[in-house]
Structure formats: structure tokens, C-alpha cells
Amino acid sequence: MKFFVDTADTGEIRDLAETGLLDGVTTNPSLIARSGRDFLGVIREICAMVDGPVSAETIATDHETMLAEGRKLAALADNVAVKVPLTPDGLKTCRVLSSDGVKVNVTLCFSAGQALLAAKAGAAFVSPFVGRLDDVSFDGMALIREICDIYRNYYFETEILVASCRGPLHVVQAAKLGADVATVPPAVLRALYAHPLTEKGLQAFLKDWAATGQAIL
């Protein structure tokens, strides 16, 4: 499974990229707004930090303007993935950009039928939002299971990018189902490291080692 971080905080991205475990970045208008910085400048900076895809979202809702925005975003860097909403105009834009060789991330997916349309439109990624479904008493992981089953039937090249992950359990469940990517906030990615028994075991080892009076270096 690939790990993308969902943030526009360049400090966080730089820190996580240094672990070697980061495969890409996703952003959205809300994250950019919180950064308080220039949108295009932030995208350029992020693209220079990571080798993998960086999702940059269009703002327009009509096809013509969305397409123009998508082409401008794609020109910022070779690793930009243009993000469009799962609407008729978004899918139309996805088809054109994908035909031009631009990676497209179709976002705001909440049903298996929508995911099927995104794949048919040539999306590089489809982003089902599991946490938001859980928030309204739907089973987000059931949707991931459905999409995985459908995509296997037809060997679509579209990668399933699990979004709106609320914690490590969402990531693990998505991995068990065979999803391609999980995009998570920095805190969730770091939480994957954490386990109380790991910390307890490490402290015990260090205590025993200190008692030997030895040193490796």
C-alpha cells in the first residue's frame, strides 16, 4: 500500500518525506486555506519535495473552466495529479485530461457506482471518503470492499485512494481489502508507529543494556 499525506503544511511534508515512507501528497481547498499561503506557490513547493503524485484540486464546477484550471495546475510540475469532483463536469474533464496524459484524482466519491464511472473516465485515482461515510452512519469500509471487488472484475488501472481516514484502523482495514493508497493527516501517519508494548519493550531493553556498562560506539 502507498501512503500519501493529506496536508498543505510543507514543514510536515518535508519531515515525513525524510522517513522514506511517503509516496505522495493530497491537498484540497480547505487545507490550502488553512495554510494562509498562495495556492500555486504551495503546490510548486510540495512537488519539489516529493517524487510521487501531488493532488491539486480545481475550484471551478463547469467543464470548460475546470479544464483550463486543470491544465494550468498540470503545468506546474510533472508530478501534479489534477483533482476534480465526481460530477458530470468533473468526469468530462477527467476524460479530456487523462487522454492528454495528465494524472487525474477524482474526489468526493461516496458510492461504488460513482467509482465505476471514475474508472471509465480514465482516472488515475478515485478517492472514496470513508470517514465522512462513517460520520453519517454508513460503513465506509464496505464501500472500499465494493470498489475493490468491481475493479478486480475489470482490471481497471484506476487506483483506489482511501481518503478521510480517521485513524490507523482505517488504514489497516483498507490495506486488508487491497486498496492501493491511503491518504492520511500527518498525525494518523505517525500514529501507525505507536504501540504501548513497543515503547515498553524498548525501555526494558535500554534499562538492561545500561546495566551492562557497555557501548556500541
Stockholm file with secondary structure:
# STOCKHOLM 1.0

chainA/1-217         MKFFVDTADTGEIRDLAETGLLDGVTTNPSLIARSGRDFLGVIREICAMVDGPVSAETIATDHETMLAEGRKLAALADNVAVKVPLTPDGLKTCRVLSSDGVKVNVTLCFSAGQALLAAKAGAAFVSPFVGRLDDVSFDGMALIREICDIYRNYYFETEILVASCRGPLHVVQAAKLGADVATVPPAVLRALYAHPLTEKGLQAFLKDWAATGQAIL
#=GR chainA/1-217 SS CEEEEECCCHHHHHHHHTTTCCCEEECCHHHHHHHTSCHHHHHHHHHHHCSSCEEEECCCCSHHHHHHHHHHHHTTCTTEEEEEESSHHHHHHHHHHHHTTCCEEEEEECSHHHHHHHHHTTCSEEEEBHHHHHHTTCCHHHHHHHHHHHHHHHTCCCEEEEBSCCSHHHHHHHHHHTCSEEEECHHHHHHTTCCHHHHHHHHHHHHHHHHHTCCCC
#=GC SS_cons         CEEEEECCCHHHHHHHHTTTCCCEEECCHHHHHHHTSCHHHHHHHHHHHCSSCEEEECCCCSHHHHHHHHHHHHTTCTTEEEEEESSHHHHHHHHHHHHTTCCEEEEEECSHHHHHHHHHTTCSEEEEBHHHHHHTTCCHHHHHHHHHHHHHHHTCCCEEEEBSCCSHHHHHHHHHHTCSEEEECHHHHHHTTCCHHHHHHHHHHHHHHHHHTCCCC
//
